[in-house]
Amino acid sequence: MPKTKPLWAVITDGDHARIVVLDLPSGSFRTLYTEESINAHKQAADLGRDEPARVFDRFGLGRHAIEPKTDPREKSEQKFLRAVAERVNEIAAQEQLGKLVLVAPPKAMPILRDSLARHAAAKLAGTVVKDLVKTPDEDLPRHLEEWLPPAIRQRL
């Protein structure tokens, strides 16, 4: 009889990430991997230009500000989320994943989900659109109850 692969959850907010796994006998989650963006504690102004660049009119003496196309904070978060997804892709390639649940705020979820490789996305059981990064491991079962095995759900 093949060994049942556990439920994994990726919990991120764009600056911090945890990968947790469900311990089947106890029904509790434990953190396997944590990561923090190098820009997690920086202000947007520290990540890029503080004020918009200026250009001169082609004719005349007028000057105009040019707004950046993307917010430096947003760009940093997107890069971090893609790196987290790459880590999940690596874990999925090693065939360690059973079911996968993604937990992220509304702004981060589409980037994280869309960055998963096909083999990792195939393991995706569901998503929770919330920020649970600071939620302790022992409180995660009630937030992820839908994906827990029935025997563990009954104990909650």
N, C-alpha and C positions, 0 to 999 in steps of 0.2 A: 504494500500500500504506500503510495507516494506521500511524502510529508507535506502538510498544508503550509502554503506560503502565507506569511502574515500580512495584515493590513498596514500600509504605510501612509503617512500623511505629511505633506509638505506645507509648512505654515510660514508665510512671509508677508511683509508689508512694503517691500521695495527697498528697505535699508537693512533689515534683519531677516534671517531665515533659520528655520529648524526643520529637520527631518526626523520624524518620530515613527516608531514602530510599535504595534500592539503586541504585547506579550500575552499569548493565548491562554496559558494556564491561569494567570493572575487577573487578566482583563484590564491591565493598566498599560499606559503608554510610557515609553522611555525614549529620551532624546538620543539619537545616534550621531547627529551632525548639526553643528551650528555655524553660522557665518554672519558676518556683519560687513556691510559695505564700508570701504575706506572713507566714503563721503557721508556716512550716517550722521555725524555730528556737525557737519559743516552747513553754513547758510548758503543759499543760492548765490549770493554775491561772491562768496569765496570760491565758487565753482566756475565762474565765468566773469565776463565783464560786468562791472558794477553799474555802468550806465551805457545806454545804447551808443553804437558807433555813429559818427556824423559824416554826411556827405555834402559836397557843395553842389549847387545848381550848375548845370552846364553853361547856362547863360545867366549872368547877374551875380549878386553877392550873397544870395540866400543859402542857408544851411538847414539840413533836415536830419532828424534822428532816424536811424534804421532800427526797427525792433528785431531782436533775434528770432529766428524761425522756431526754435525750441528752447524751452526753459532749461537751464543747465541742471537743475535739481531733477527735473523729469527725465532728462537724458541719462543722468547717473542712475536713477532708479530702474530705467528700462535695461540698461547694461547689466545691472546687478540681477534683475529678474531673469534675464537670458542666461546668465552664469549659473543661477540656481537650477534652471531647467536643464542645462547641460549636465549638471551633477546628477539630476534625476535620470537623464538619458543614459548616463554611464551605469548607474545602478540597475536600470531596466535591462541594459545590454548584458549584464552579468546574470540575468534571470533571477534576481533576488526578490523582485516585487511580486506580491500576490495581487491585492487590489490597491489602488492608489486614490487618495482623496487630496485635492488641492484646497487650501484655505488661504484666502487673500482678500483684501479690501476690493471694492468694485473697480477702482482704477488700475490695480495691479493684475487682477485675475485674467483679463484677456491676453495680456502680454505673456504671462506665465504659461497659460494653457496653449497658446499658439506657438510657443517656443519648444514644446515637447516634440521629440522625434516620434515617428509613427509607432515604433515598438513600445515606447513609453505611454503614448496616448491610448494605445490598445488596452492598457491596464487601468485606465481611468474609470473609477466607479462613480465618482461624483465630485461636486464642488460645494464649498461653503463660502459664501461671500460675506466675510467678516474679518476683522483684525483680531486674531487670537495669538499674536506673537508673544505677548506677555502672560498668557494663560499658562499656569503650571501644568505639568504633565498629568498630575492626578485629577485635574478638572476637565481634561480633554474628552473622556468618554461620554459625558453628557452632551457635548457639542457635536460629537461624531457618532452618536447613538445609532443613527440610521444604517451605518455600515458595519456595526459590530455583530458578531455571531449571536444568535438568539440566547444561548446559555449565558453569555456575558451581559446582554441587554436585560435579562431578568433580574440580575443582581443589582442593577442601578436603582 
